[in-house]
Amino acid sequence: MNTTDSARVSTAAPHWAVWAAYAVPLCVLPSTAWRLSLVFTDDAVTRWYMVFLSALSMGLALLTLGLVHGWGQRVPYWVPRIGGRRIPARPVVRVALIGGLSLVAICLYFLLNQRFHLVQSTWVGIGDDEPVHPTPGWEVLRYYAPMLAWGPLVIAVAADYRRRAAMNHRMEKP
């Protein structure tokens, strides 16, 4: 393969990876919307925590889109001093895989604990004046059920990102 052929080879993300990356924020959206609705309806002292957790989870979910788009491969040009530089793929893949595996481990722990009662679950409030709430049932967990797919989706998209980065690296070598 000569250099003109390698320039024509596209390393764009496959359709399944793009769909999977866009599915991640959609999996996080129900729990985020439910938590934010509590900020306006609940008398909880921990409103800041609900907003912070919602923003953090949605922000991390949206970062998955960088694994299938160009802005996840190069620093934007408007960033001073480092704009336009290529983002090294290895740390990106490591962080994504660690995050995805952590999410899978958390979900497995939750599911196993629900079934086998490894640790007794009690209410843990934040702050001294936080009211005690009953343990949430399925009416609340339905908002969190889509998040079970978050970890596996991130792992799949990160594996594809790694494959495409390796292919780009091989094509750039003389």
C-alpha positions in Angstrom: 0.0 0.0 0.0 1.5 3.3 -1.0 1.0 6.7 0.7 -1.8 7.8 -1.6 -3.8 4.6 -0.8 -3.3 5.1 3.0 -4.6 8.7 2.7 -7.8 7.3 1.3 -8.4 4.8 4.0 -11.0 6.1 6.4 -10.7 5.5 10.1 -14.1 6.9 10.9 -16.0 5.2 13.7 -18.3 2.5 12.5 -22.1 3.1 12.8 -22.5 0.7 15.7 -19.9 2.6 17.7 -21.5 6.0 16.9 -24.9 4.6 18.0 -23.4 3.1 21.2 -21.6 6.4 22.0 -24.9 8.4 21.6 -26.7 5.7 23.7 -24.6 6.5 26.7 -26.0 9.9 27.5 -29.5 8.5 26.8 -28.9 5.8 29.4 -27.9 8.5 31.9 -30.6 10.9 31.1 -33.5 9.3 33.1 -31.6 9.3 36.4 -30.3 12.8 35.8 -33.7 14.2 35.0 -35.2 12.4 38.1 -32.5 13.8 40.4 -32.9 17.3 39.0 -36.7 17.0 39.5 -36.0 16.4 43.2 -34.2 19.6 43.5 -37.4 21.5 42.7 -39.9 19.2 44.6 -38.0 17.8 47.6 -37.2 19.6 50.8 -33.8 17.9 50.9 -30.9 19.8 52.2 -28.6 18.2 49.6 -29.8 20.0 46.6 -26.2 21.0 45.7 -25.3 17.3 45.7 -28.2 16.3 43.4 -27.2 19.1 40.9 -23.5 18.2 41.2 -24.1 14.4 40.7 -26.4 15.0 37.8 -24.0 17.4 36.0 -21.0 15.1 36.7 -22.7 11.9 35.4 -24.1 13.7 32.3 -20.7 15.3 31.6 -18.9 12.0 31.9 -21.5 10.4 29.6 -21.1 13.1 27.0 -17.4 12.6 27.0 -18.0 9.2 25.4 -18.9 11.1 22.2 -15.3 12.2 22.0 -14.4 8.6 21.3 -16.3 8.7 18.0 -15.8 12.3 16.9 -12.8 14.3 15.8 -12.9 16.6 18.9 -11.9 13.6 21.0 -8.7 13.0 18.9 -7.3 16.5 18.7 -7.3 19.4 21.2 -9.6 22.2 19.8 -7.6 24.9 18.0 -9.0 27.6 20.3 -7.2 26.2 23.3 -4.1 28.3 24.0 -0.6 26.7 23.5 -1.8 23.1 22.9 -4.6 23.7 20.4 -4.5 21.4 17.4 -2.2 18.8 19.1 -3.2 15.1 18.8 -4.5 13.6 22.0 -2.6 10.4 22.8 -4.9 7.4 22.4 -3.4 5.2 25.1 -4.4 7.4 28.2 -7.8 8.0 26.6 -8.4 4.3 26.2 -7.1 3.6 29.7 -9.4 6.1 31.3 -12.4 5.0 29.3 -11.8 1.3 30.1 -11.2 2.0 33.8 -14.4 4.0 33.9 -16.4 1.4 32.0 -15.1 -1.5 34.1 -15.8 0.5 37.3 -19.3 1.1 36.2 -19.8 -2.6 35.5 -18.3 -3.5 38.9 -20.6 -1.0 40.7 -23.6 -2.4 38.9 -22.6 -6.0 39.6 -22.1 -5.2 43.3 -25.5 -3.5 43.5 -27.3 -6.4 41.8 -25.4 -9.0 43.9 -26.1 -7.0 47.1 -29.8 -6.8 46.2 -30.0 -10.5 45.8 -27.6 -11.8 48.5 -27.7 -8.9 51.0 -23.9 -8.8 51.3 -24.1 -5.4 53.1 -27.2 -4.2 54.9 -28.4 -1.1 53.2 -29.5 1.8 55.4 -30.1 5.4 54.7 -27.0 7.5 54.7 -27.9 11.2 54.8 -25.5 14.0 54.0 -25.7 16.6 56.7 -27.0 16.5 60.3 -30.5 17.8 59.4 -31.1 15.5 56.4 -34.4 13.7 56.9 -34.4 9.9 56.8 -36.0 8.5 53.7 -37.2 5.0 53.0 -35.1 2.7 50.9 -36.0 3.4 47.3 -38.1 0.8 45.5 -38.6 -0.1 41.9 -40.5 3.2 41.3 -37.1 4.9 41.7 -34.8 2.2 40.4 -36.6 2.3 37.0 -34.7 5.6 36.4 -31.4 3.9 37.2 -32.0 0.7 35.2 -30.9 2.1 31.9 -27.5 3.0 33.5 -26.8 -0.8 33.6 -25.8 -0.4 29.9 -23.4 2.6 30.5 -20.4 0.5 31.4 -20.6 -2.1 28.6 -21.3 0.6 26.0 -18.2 2.7 27.1 -16.1 -0.5 27.0 -17.2 -1.3 23.5 -16.7 2.2 22.2 -13.3 2.5 23.9 -12.2 -0.8 22.3 -13.2 0.5 18.9 -11.4 3.7 19.5 -8.3 1.7 20.4 -8.6 -0.3 17.2 -9.0 2.8 15.1 -6.1 4.6 16.8 -3.8 1.6 16.3 -4.8 1.6 12.6 -4.1 5.3 12.3 -0.8 4.9 14.0 0.2 2.1 11.6 -0.8 4.2 8.5 1.2 7.2 9.7 4.4 5.2 10.1 6.7 5.5 7.0 
